[in-house]
Amino acid sequence: MGRHERQQEMWAEPVNLGKLIPEDAPLRKIQRVLKLDFVREEVTRFYGHNGNESVDPVIIVKLMLLLFLDDVPSERELLRVTAMRIDYRWFLGYDLTDAVPRSQRAIQGAEQVGRGGFSGALRTGGEAVRGGGSGGCEQDPPRQQPG
């Protein structure tokens, strides 16, 4: 199973492309609360040990989130725009020199793993983003209602 190591060089001083992404950008908000480390453990049993190295399962989940959050019409279009969008690259942990998956096959592992793996991970993550549970998210303290 592939594991992508986040590149820090392009997102820190002296060249900090991260400054191009506003602090209130939705992807920054999601990145602050959504913790997807559990995904690898959730799907590891669906991966073989032979063949080509796969795309990191966390990247696949993040790509699926981008697909739905930005209402991208297809996986092919998602991969095309991901190569160009600084905010997508930042969210995925890619720097400018990292090759973004070029083929839909790279992210179709989610379909192969199916209901037992990625859909469970996406459901857990989606519930957390909506505030329905803590699975994968750091919870903020409850807000007090105006009196």
C-alpha angles and dihedrals in degrees: 000000000000121000120197117214112214113245112228102178097083095042099053137057136325088030108025112174088170088078087070089067112078116237090238094051112130093237091055090052091049093045090054094057108023114086112185102177089113091064095077092053091045094056104028093101090061094059126086126219098228132069133032121348111261131226111273107270090228088058090050091053091047090050090051090050090052090048091057101033094054095033092235107185098226145003089248091056091045092056091046094053094039089065089058105036118089093198092053091048091049092048092049094045094245123139124210093273098048114105111240113217105276100196134060086228088071091066100030088087084090089067092047093050088045129167096349097059127013097024089056091048092047091047091051092046093044092051090051093049090050090049096246096120145355098245104137095349135099107230123229116221112269114273118239116238116238109265 
